Amino acid sequence: MICLCSLFRLTLILMHLLTLVKTKNDKGLVKLIVKPLTETFCFPPFAEKTRFQYPRDCGQIMLNGVKASGVYTIYINGNKVAPLKVSCDMDTDGGGWLVFQRRQNGGTNFFRPWADYEVGFGDPADEFWIGLAPLHALSSQARYELRVDLRDGGSTAYGYYARFHVGSNTTNYLLRLGPFLGNAGDSLMYHHGRVFSTPDKDNDGSLTNCAESYRGGWWYHNCHQSNLNGRYGDTSHSRGVNWYSWKGHSHSISFVEMKMRPLKLADLRNKRRRKHTQP
Ligand SMILES: [Ca+2]
């Protein structure tokens, strides 16, 4: 019979057996490191495969090997004490998109005060607005691109902006955009450089209260070419979920998603694509 003392000795020997492990650092350089045998064989799936233990966006979740769209936990600025549940779109145009707004059934009220728009509301698995404060923090982590996906009556369209940033609360969440691409027409650049308004906080460029008149919170100017937080299903002029260059001001679009992705992720993908297509 093996005594307890022998078992203890055997365990100690195993723990001190070391193995050489080949790893890659962020720059892709291969290096050899020495690890205890126990670590190598007992806990490799998490320690070796998860590149970002506290992913800051859906791009890093994708780089961790996640391929399915869904709700995941991120940590803005890698801050592990502040987890945030977000919706990731891993299917559209290569994936890695963090969805920050969705309309799809009218079940969530978007005619809300400043305080709600600031912190966010709704359900990331259904209709929601992530919040202006998280949007500022998220879009300040790196350089981001923006995509707006629209769907209505079996047809789809999208708008893409090569840069997306939302300022801090001291700027009233000023919107900054880069050049447009897409087949929906550009109905957001009109709002570039504008600040956010809600029914109870009129920061727009009009004598009237745009948010009150058009039933949502937005970067209203005088007043809008897009109103993606407008009243779901409302076909009266400018009040519904509008994207003027696709469906005009009197059509409320039935499905909308707004999403952001780090530009660096697209660069990485393009580099890989170029590498694979080179003769
Ligand atoms: Ca006004």
Residues whose N, C-alpha, C, O or C-beta is under 5 A from the ligand:
A	BS01	CA	D202 D204 S206 L207 T208 N209
